[in-house]
Amino acid sequence: MEKTYNEELFTRRVRAGKRTYFFDVKATKSGKDFYITITESKRVGENTYEKHKIFLYKEDFDKFADALGETVEHVKTELLARVNGEDKTVSSE
C-alpha cells in the first residue's frame, strides 16, 4: 500500500512518566519533501490528554539538532553538576 500525504513514514515513541513524546516523519503534499513533527502528549485526566506539537522543516534540522544538543549538554555538564556539588568553581560560603 502506498503512503499518502500526512501519513507517518517513520515514528519513534519515547515514554517518560505521565508524558509520551512522538517523533514522526511525514511527507509534504508533493511527496518530494519531508518534515518532522514532535508531539508531547500528557495525561491530564482519566481519559484526557493535553498535546503540544512542533513542526520541524528540513532546512532547520541541523540548527535544531545543534541547539538541542548544546542545550542538553549545558544542563548535564553545567547545571546538574552544580546541583550535585560537582562544580569546583562554586564556593560554599
C-alpha positions in Angstrom: 0.0 0.0 0.0 1.4 3.4 -1.0 1.9 6.0 1.7 -0.3 9.1 1.5 0.2 12.7 2.4 0.4 13.4 6.1 0.8 9.7 7.0 3.7 8.9 9.2 6.6 7.5 7.2 8.6 6.8 10.4 7.7 7.2 14.0 9.5 6.8 17.3 7.8 6.9 20.7 9.5 7.9 24.0 7.6 7.3 27.2 8.6 9.5 30.2 6.3 9.1 33.2 3.0 10.9 32.5 4.3 12.2 29.2 4.9 10.5 25.9 6.8 12.1 23.1 6.3 11.1 19.4 8.8 11.9 16.7 7.1 11.4 13.3 8.4 11.9 9.8 5.8 13.0 7.3 5.8 13.9 3.6 4.6 17.2 2.1 1.7 17.2 -0.3 4.0 16.8 -3.2 5.6 13.8 -1.6 9.0 15.2 -2.6 9.8 16.8 0.7 9.7 15.7 4.4 9.2 17.3 7.8 9.3 16.1 11.4 6.6 16.6 14.0 7.5 16.3 17.7 4.4 15.8 19.8 4.3 15.9 23.6 1.2 14.0 24.9 0.5 14.4 28.7 -2.3 12.7 30.6 -4.3 15.3 32.5 -7.3 13.1 33.4 -8.6 9.6 33.3 -9.1 9.6 29.5 -7.9 13.2 28.8 -4.7 14.2 27.1 -3.1 17.5 26.5 -1.0 17.7 23.3 1.6 20.1 22.1 3.2 19.8 18.7 6.3 21.3 16.9 6.7 21.2 13.2 10.3 21.0 12.1 11.2 21.5 8.4 14.3 20.1 6.7 16.0 23.4 6.3 16.0 23.7 10.1 17.1 20.1 11.0 20.8 20.9 11.6 20.2 24.1 13.5 17.6 22.5 15.7 19.7 19.4 16.4 22.7 21.6 17.2 20.8 23.8 19.6 19.1 20.8 21.3 22.4 19.0 21.7 24.1 22.1 23.1 21.2 22.8 25.5 21.1 19.2 26.8 24.9 19.2 27.2 24.8 22.5 29.1 22.2 21.1 31.5 24.2 17.9 32.0 27.6 19.4 32.5 26.9 22.8 34.0 23.6 22.9 35.8 23.3 19.3 37.1 27.0 19.4 38.1 26.3 22.5 40.3 23.2 20.9 41.8 25.1 17.7 42.6 28.0 19.6 44.1 30.4 18.6 41.3 31.2 22.2 40.2 34.6 23.1 41.7 34.2 26.8 40.7 31.3 27.5 43.0 32.4 28.4 46.5 30.5 27.1 49.5 30.3 30.1 51.8 
